[in-house]
Amino acid sequence: MSCFLPDHSKMSRTICVTVDPSGEVVDYVTLPYMWCNETSTSVLEATRKKADLKTLGAFIKNTRPDCCAVALNGMAASRFEEELQSVVDNLFNEAAYLRGGAGGMGRDGMDDEEDDDSAAPKADIIFMAPELCVTFAKCRAASAMLPDYSVELRTAAILALQVQDPLQVVGAMFNDTRDILLLPWHPLCKSAAFEKADRDSLYEALERVLVHTVNTVGVDANMLDQVRVRPLLPYVCGLGPAKAAALVTAIRTHNSER
């Protein structure tokens, strides 16, 4: 599960997304009042915050994520981490109570394996740098990958995919528009002194790293029907753009004839 907070202002919505093992979005929820303080003197703000925390707990309980990734910097990230950890702990303790304790009998007298419907995950919470998902979500390649999503929802979905398979996200940014260069690699990269030749050299160096990584990890041929996987195929040694495109076409034709 990923939690994306564009900022911690009163106009900001928190978006949580859960993806399945193949990277497809399973469900998402929008929390418009996470910026509120639960102990606020304003009854309205406190009520809204408690409602959002309850919604977040129900979302985690229903989707059962293995981990929760948070993309936010500063003190707001620490505060959100504490709130999220509290929600996860409460769900875990509630599930343990309903099962009658670890290794015990469930409330209906059944073993824990048979009464697993009430179990809640003890999800780990990890922080992710927001630059990659935020930058990629605004690119054309991300729009093609998730065409029906808003930029905020797309960012949260990409964050979840980044946790699951960061190579797919990075590989998709190696394209005709060289979106990978939009990342803040170094302050000098945005200066006027950073000439086109320097950008070309940086792109070539990054591309060599991508080739090495792709050939170390490999590409799953069974997932080439997915848009986010196909950009990695040309970087497999011995293929290149033309052979990779021909291979994808051949796989599509074979699948359609089955």
C-alpha positions in Angstrom: 0.0 0.0 0.0 1.2 3.5 -0.7 0.2 6.8 0.9 0.9 9.9 -1.1 0.6 13.3 0.6 1.2 16.2 -1.9 1.8 18.5 1.0 0.3 19.0 4.5 -1.7 22.1 3.7 -5.5 22.4 4.3 -6.0 22.0 0.5 -4.2 18.7 0.3 -5.8 15.3 0.1 -4.1 12.1 1.2 -4.4 9.2 -1.3 -3.8 5.6 -0.4 -3.5 2.9 -3.1 -3.1 -0.9 -2.9 -1.7 -3.0 -5.7 -1.7 -6.7 -6.3 1.4 -8.8 -6.8 1.3 -8.1 -10.6 1.3 -4.3 -10.0 -2.4 -3.7 -10.9 -4.3 -1.3 -8.7 -6.7 -3.2 -6.4 -8.3 -0.3 -4.6 -7.7 3.2 -3.4 -9.2 5.7 -0.9 -9.0 9.4 -0.7 -8.7 11.0 2.8 -9.4 14.8 2.5 -8.9 15.7 6.2 -5.7 14.0 7.3 -4.1 17.4 7.7 -6.5 18.0 10.6 -5.4 17.5 14.2 -7.3 14.9 16.2 -6.8 16.9 19.4 -7.8 20.2 17.7 -10.0 22.7 19.6 -12.2 22.8 16.6 -14.8 20.0 17.0 -15.3 19.9 13.2 -11.6 19.3 12.5 -11.3 16.7 15.2 -14.4 14.9 14.0 -13.2 14.9 10.4 -9.8 13.6 11.3 -11.2 10.8 13.4 -13.5 9.8 10.5 -10.5 9.7 8.1 -8.5 7.6 10.5 -11.4 5.2 10.8 -11.7 5.1 6.9 -7.9 4.4 6.7 -8.2 1.6 9.2 -11.1 0.0 7.3 -9.1 0.3 4.1 -6.0 -1.4 5.5 -8.1 -4.2 7.1 -9.9 -4.9 3.8 -6.8 -4.8 1.5 -4.3 -6.3 4.0 -1.1 -4.8 2.6 2.3 -6.3 3.3 3.8 -2.8 3.8 2.7 0.8 3.8 4.9 3.3 1.8 4.7 7.0 2.7 6.0 9.7 0.3 6.4 12.8 2.3 9.3 14.8 3.7 9.7 16.9 6.9 7.9 16.9 10.2 4.6 16.1 8.5 5.9 12.7 7.5 6.9 11.9 11.1 3.4 12.9 12.3 1.7 10.9 9.6 3.9 7.9 10.3 2.9 8.0 14.0 -0.8 8.1 13.1 -0.5 5.3 10.5 1.5 3.2 12.9 -1.2 3.7 15.5 -3.9 2.5 13.1 -1.9 -0.6 12.1 -1.2 -1.5 15.7 -4.8 -1.1 16.7 -5.9 -3.4 13.9 -3.3 -6.0 14.8 -4.3 -5.9 18.5 -8.0 -6.1 17.6 -7.4 -9.1 15.4 -5.3 -10.8 18.1 -8.2 -10.2 20.6 -10.8 -11.6 18.2 -8.7 -14.7 17.6 -8.4 -15.2 21.4 -4.7 -14.4 21.4 -1.8 -15.8 19.5 -2.0 -19.6 19.2 -5.3 -19.7 21.0 -8.8 -20.5 19.9 -11.0 -18.1 18.0 -14.1 -16.6 19.5 -16.2 -19.3 17.8 -14.0 -22.1 19.2 -12.2 -22.6 15.9 -8.4 -22.7 15.3 -6.7 -19.5 14.2 -6.3 -20.8 10.6 -10.0 -21.3 10.3 -10.9 -18.0 11.8 -8.5 -15.9 9.7 -11.2 -13.6 8.3 -10.7 -11.2 11.2 -6.9 -11.2 10.9 -5.2 -7.9 10.2 -1.7 -7.5 8.9 1.2 -6.1 10.9 2.3 -4.0 7.9 5.7 -2.4 7.9 5.8 1.3 7.3 8.6 2.6 5.0 9.4 6.1 3.8 10.1 6.7 0.2 11.6 9.8 -1.5 8.8 11.4 -3.4 10.9 12.8 -6.3 10.7 9.7 -8.5 6.9 9.1 -8.3 6.0 12.8 -8.4 8.2 13.5 -11.5 7.2 10.4 -13.4 3.4 10.9 -12.7 3.6 14.1 -14.7 5.2 12.5 -17.7 3.6 11.3 -20.9 4.7 7.7 -20.3 2.8 7.6 -16.9 -0.3 9.0 -18.6 -0.1 6.1 -21.1 0.4 3.6 -18.2 -2.5 4.9 -16.1 -4.7 7.0 -18.5 -7.8 7.2 -16.4 -6.2 8.4 -13.2 -5.7 12.0 -11.9 -2.1 13.1 -11.3 -2.4 12.7 -7.6 -3.9 9.2 -7.9 -1.4 8.3 -10.5 1.4 9.4 -8.2 0.2 7.2 -5.4 -0.2 4.2 -7.8 3.4 4.8 -9.1 4.7 5.0 -5.5 3.2 1.5 -4.8 4.7 0.2 -8.0 8.0 1.8 -7.0 8.0 -0.2 -3.8 7.1 -3.4 -5.6 9.4 -3.1 -8.7 11.4 0.2 -8.9 13.1 -1.0 -12.1 9.8 -0.8 -14.0 9.3 2.8 -13.0 12.8 3.9 -13.7 12.9 2.0 -17.1 9.7 3.7 -18.3 11.5 7.1 -17.9 14.0 6.1 -20.6 12.1 7.2 -23.6 12.1 9.7 -26.5 11.6 12.6 -24.2 14.3 11.4 -21.8 12.1 11.8 -18.7 14.8 10.4 -16.5 16.7 13.7 -16.8 13.8 15.5 -15.1 14.9 14.0 -11.8 16.9 16.2 -9.5 20.2 14.4 -10.0 22.3 17.4 -9.0 21.6 21.2 -8.6 24.0 21.9 -11.5 21.8 19.8 -13.8 19.2 22.6 -13.8 21.7 25.4 -14.4 22.3 27.2 -17.7 25.8 25.9 -17.7 24.6 22.4 -18.1 24.8 22.1 -21.9 23.2 19.6 -24.2 26.4 17.6 -24.4 26.4 17.2 -20.7 22.8 16.0 -20.8 23.7 13.5 -23.5 26.7 12.2 -21.4 24.5 11.9 -18.3 21.8 10.1 -20.3 24.3 7.6 -21.8 25.8 7.0 -18.4 22.4 6.3 -16.9 21.5 4.1 -19.8 24.6 1.9 -19.2 23.5 1.5 -15.6 20.0 0.5 -16.8 21.4 -2.1 -19.3 23.5 -3.7 -16.6 20.6 -3.7 -14.1 18.1 -5.2 -16.6 20.4 -7.9 -17.6 21.2 -8.7 -14.0 17.5 -8.9 -13.0 16.0 -10.0 -16.2 12.6 -9.3 -17.8 9.6 -11.6 -17.3 8.4 -12.5 -20.8 5.0 -13.5 -19.3 4.3 -9.8 -18.4 5.2 -8.2 -21.7 1.5 -7.5 -22.3 1.7 -4.9 -19.6 2.7 -1.3 -20.6 5.1 -0.8 -17.7 7.2 -3.9 -18.5 7.7 -3.4 -22.2 10.1 -0.4 -22.0 12.7 -2.7 -20.3 12.8 -5.2 -23.1 15.0 -3.2 -25.5 17.7 -3.1 -22.9 18.1 -6.9 -22.8 21.5 -7.7 -24.4 21.0 -8.9 -28.0 17.6 -7.3 -28.6 17.4 -3.5 -29.0 14.3 -1.5 -29.9 13.5 -3.3 -33.3 13.9 -6.9 -32.0 12.0 -6.1 -28.8 9.1 -4.6 -30.7 9.1 -7.7 -33.0 9.1 -10.0 -30.0 6.2 -8.2 -28.4 4.2 -8.4 -31.7 4.9 -12.1 -32.0 3.8 -12.8 -28.5 0.6 -10.8 -29.0 -0.1 -12.7 -32.3 0.5 -16.1 -30.6 -1.7 -15.2 -27.7 -4.6 -14.0 -30.0 -4.4 -17.3 -32.0 -4.6 -19.5 -28.9 
